[in-house]
Amino acid sequence: MAKKELTVEEKLKQLYELQLIDNELTELEILKGELPIEVGDLEDELAGLETRVKRLEGNVKDIEDEIRQNEANIQEANNLITKYNAQLDNIKNNREYESLLKEIELQGLDIKIFEKRIKENKIALEKKAETLKHNQDKVAAKKKDLDLKKIELEKITIDTDKQVKKLNKEAEKLRKNVEERLLKAYDRIRTSYRNGLSVVTVERNSCGGCFNNVPPQLKLEIAQRKKIIACEHCGRILVDPNIMITPQEEEVQ
């Protein structure tokens, strides 16, 4: 069975009805506000902070390992000094005696070097630990903010999800019936403007999209609903504000 050819008025009604549904979907999306973007930004920032914390934790561990190694080196040097001092009692000639004294002196110098390194490492460790603590606090604060934003976004999503699904279903059903040429024009115009308005009514002799004046003759043609008319300024499709009212309702008015 051949598909019934729609009148221009019926086509305009379809487009305007689709616009009304898309407007509702936009309003529901606005309810979320900047939350989705804020959640994404917080997740990225948190990931960066956590990476920095891991790097700082690695730095702290390296410094602590170096301190422990220098402490072990000092212990080993002290053990050697004790050993060499004990050997001094059994020395048979001056040459061996001087050699052991030289070793004791060298071990003493090594101990001073190791102690200097430990002192420097402890200063560096204190600074790194302070930076680590600062970043750990930032991570905790960002996690708290992120959890709150996610809860808020989830609540809004749950509240609107059922309505969004219903509207999307209605929009999809309408789209199947709209002439492909008109649908492409509708989508093209809609994506051209931030407010997503593609089909607008004429209010107070002005375009409902760009608010430029609509000439009386053009307004009359729009009211007759015999052809599809676009605003000469913004290109949006113009419709009579009573487009969705039935003839019976118009008579009552």
matplotlib code that plots the C-alpha trace (Angstrom):
import matplotlib.pyplot as plt

x = [0.0, 1.4, 2.4, -0.1, 1.4, 1.3, 0.1, 2.6, 0.7, 1.1, 4.8, 5.2, 3.4, 5.7, 8.8, 7.5, 6.5, 10.0, 11.4, 9.3, 10.5, 14.2, 13.6, 12.5, 15.5, 17.8, 16.1, 16.7, 20.4, 20.6, 19.5, 22.8, 24.5, 28.2, 28.3, 29.4, 32.2, 33.1, 33.2, 35.4, 37.8, 38.0, 38.7, 41.6, 42.9, 42.7, 44.5, 47.3, 47.6, 47.6, 50.5, 52.4, 51.8, 53.1, 56.2, 56.8, 56.3, 59.0, 61.3, 60.7, 61.5, 64.7, 65.9, 65.1, 66.9, 69.9, 69.9, 69.8, 72.6, 74.8, 74.0, 75.0, 78.2, 79.0, 78.4, 80.7, 83.4, 83.1, 83.5, 86.7, 88.1, 87.5, 89.1, 92.2, 92.5, 92.6, 95.3, 97.5, 98.4, 100.0, 102.0, 105.6, 106.9, 106.3, 105.3, 102.3, 101.5, 101.4, 99.4, 96.7, 96.6, 96.1, 93.2, 91.7, 92.0, 90.4, 87.5, 87.0, 86.9, 84.4, 82.2, 82.2, 81.2, 78.4, 77.2, 77.2, 75.1, 72.7, 72.2, 71.6, 69.2, 67.2, 66.8, 65.7, 63.4, 61.7, 61.0, 59.8, 57.6, 56.1, 55.3, 53.9, 51.6, 50.4, 49.6, 48.0, 45.7, 44.8, 44.0, 41.7, 40.0, 39.6, 38.2, 35.7, 34.6, 34.4, 32.3, 29.9, 29.7, 29.1, 26.3, 24.7, 25.0, 23.7, 20.7, 19.8, 20.5, 18.2, 15.5, 15.6, 16.6, 13.0, 11.8, 14.8, 14.1, 10.4, 11.2, 13.9, 11.4, 8.9, 11.5, 12.6, 9.0, 8.5, 11.7, 10.6, 7.6, 9.3, 10.4, 14.1, 14.8, 13.1, 14.8, 18.2, 17.4, 16.1, 19.2, 21.5, 19.9, 19.6, 23.3, 24.1, 22.9, 23.9, 20.2, 19.3, 16.3, 15.5, 11.8, 10.4, 7.2, 6.6, 6.0, 5.0, 6.0, 9.5, 11.4, 11.4, 15.0, 16.9, 14.2, 14.5, 11.3, 9.1, 7.3, 3.5, 3.1, 5.5, 3.6, 0.4, 1.9, 3.2, -0.3, -1.7, 0.6, 0.8, 4.5, 7.6, 9.2, 12.6, 13.6, 15.6, 18.0, 18.8, 17.4, 15.2, 11.9, 9.1, 5.7, 2.4, 2.2, -1.1, 0.3, -0.5, -4.0, -6.9, -9.5, -12.1, -9.8, -9.2, -12.9, -13.3, -10.5]
y = [0.0, 3.4, 5.8, 8.7, 12.0, 14.5, 18.0, 20.9, 21.6, 18.0, 18.1, 21.4, 19.8, 16.8, 19.0, 21.3, 18.3, 16.9, 20.3, 20.3, 16.9, 17.9, 21.0, 18.8, 16.6, 19.7, 21.0, 17.6, 17.7, 21.3, 19.9, 18.1, 21.4, 21.2, 18.1, 15.6, 17.9, 18.6, 14.9, 14.2, 17.0, 15.8, 12.3, 13.5, 15.8, 12.9, 10.5, 13.1, 13.6, 9.9, 9.5, 12.3, 10.6, 7.3, 9.0, 10.8, 7.6, 6.1, 9.0, 8.7, 5.0, 5.6, 8.2, 5.9, 3.0, 5.3, 6.3, 2.7, 1.8, 4.7, 3.6, 0.0, 1.5, 3.3, 0.1, -1.8, 1.0, 0.9, -2.9, -2.5, 0.2, -2.2, -5.0, -2.8, -1.5, -5.1, -5.9, -3.1, -5.0, -7.8, -5.6, -6.7, -3.8, -0.1, -0.6, -2.8, -0.4, 2.6, 0.7, -0.2, 3.4, 4.6, 2.1, 3.3, 6.9, 6.1, 4.3, 7.4, 9.6, 7.3, 7.5, 11.3, 11.1, 8.6, 10.8, 13.9, 11.9, 10.8, 14.4, 15.6, 12.6, 13.4, 17.0, 15.8, 13.2, 15.8, 18.0, 15.0, 13.7, 17.2, 17.4, 13.9, 14.7, 17.8, 15.8, 13.0, 15.6, 17.0, 13.4, 12.9, 16.2, 15.6, 12.1, 13.6, 16.2, 13.6, 11.3, 14.1, 15.2, 11.6, 11.1, 14.4, 13.4, 9.9, 11.2, 13.6, 10.9, 8.4, 11.1, 12.0, 8.7, 7.3, 10.6, 10.8, 7.2, 8.0, 11.2, 9.5, 6.8, 9.4, 11.3, 8.2, 7.3, 10.8, 10.8, 7.6, 9.5, 12.8, 13.2, 12.5, 15.8, 17.8, 15.7, 16.4, 20.2, 20.0, 18.3, 20.6, 23.8, 22.3, 21.6, 25.1, 26.8, 26.2, 26.4, 23.6, 25.5, 24.5, 25.1, 28.2, 30.1, 33.7, 35.7, 39.4, 39.7, 38.3, 35.1, 33.0, 32.1, 35.2, 37.7, 39.6, 41.1, 39.0, 41.0, 41.0, 39.3, 36.5, 36.1, 35.7, 33.0, 31.2, 31.3, 29.7, 26.7, 26.0, 26.0, 25.6, 29.0, 29.8, 32.9, 35.1, 36.0, 32.8, 30.1, 28.5, 27.0, 29.4, 28.1, 29.6, 29.7, 27.9, 25.1, 22.4, 23.6, 21.7, 23.6, 22.9, 24.5, 27.5, 28.0, 28.0, 30.6]
z = [0.0, -1.0, 1.8, 2.0, 0.9, 3.8, 3.4, 4.1, 7.3, 8.5, 7.6, 9.6, 12.5, 12.5, 12.4, 15.2, 17.3, 16.9, 17.9, 21.0, 22.0, 21.3, 23.4, 26.4, 25.9, 25.9, 29.1, 30.8, 29.7, 31.1, 34.5, 34.6, 33.9, 33.9, 36.1, 33.5, 32.5, 36.1, 36.9, 33.9, 34.8, 38.4, 37.3, 35.0, 37.8, 40.3, 38.0, 37.6, 41.4, 42.1, 39.5, 41.3, 44.7, 43.4, 42.0, 45.3, 47.3, 45.1, 45.8, 49.5, 49.4, 47.4, 49.9, 52.9, 51.2, 50.7, 54.3, 55.4, 53.1, 54.5, 58.0, 57.1, 55.5, 58.8, 60.8, 58.5, 58.7, 62.5, 62.5, 60.4, 62.8, 65.7, 63.8, 62.8, 66.4, 67.7, 65.1, 66.3, 69.5, 67.4, 65.0, 64.5, 62.5, 61.9, 58.3, 59.2, 62.1, 59.8, 57.2, 59.8, 61.1, 57.5, 57.1, 60.4, 59.2, 55.8, 57.5, 59.7, 56.6, 55.0, 58.1, 57.9, 54.2, 55.0, 57.9, 55.6, 53.1, 55.7, 56.9, 53.3, 52.7, 55.9, 54.8, 51.3, 52.9, 55.1, 52.0, 49.9, 52.8, 53.2, 49.4, 49.5, 52.4, 50.6, 47.5, 49.5, 51.2, 47.7, 46.5, 49.5, 48.9, 45.2, 45.9, 48.2, 45.7, 42.9, 45.0, 45.8, 42.1, 41.0, 43.6, 42.4, 38.8, 39.4, 41.2, 38.4, 35.8, 37.7, 38.0, 34.3, 32.7, 32.4, 30.9, 28.5, 27.3, 26.7, 24.8, 22.7, 21.8, 20.7, 18.7, 17.0, 16.0, 14.6, 12.7, 10.8, 9.5, 8.6, 5.0, 4.6, 2.9, 5.7, 8.4, 7.0, 6.8, 10.4, 11.7, 9.8, 11.1, 14.6, 14.8, 13.6, 16.7, 20.3, 21.5, 19.1, 17.7, 14.1, 14.0, 15.7, 15.9, 14.9, 18.0, 18.0, 14.3, 15.1, 14.4, 17.6, 16.9, 15.9, 16.9, 13.6, 12.2, 10.0, 7.2, 7.4, 4.0, 5.1, 8.4, 6.5, 4.3, 7.4, 8.9, 5.8, 6.2, 2.5, 2.1, 4.2, 5.0, 6.5, 8.3, 5.8, 8.6, 10.4, 8.1, 10.8, 9.7, 10.7, 11.9, 13.0, 16.9, 16.6, 14.5, 17.0, 17.8, 16.1, 14.0, 16.7, 19.4, 17.1, 16.8, 20.6, 20.8]

ax = plt.figure().add_subplot(projection="3d")
ax.plot(x, y, z, "-o")
ax.set_aspect("equal")
plt.show()
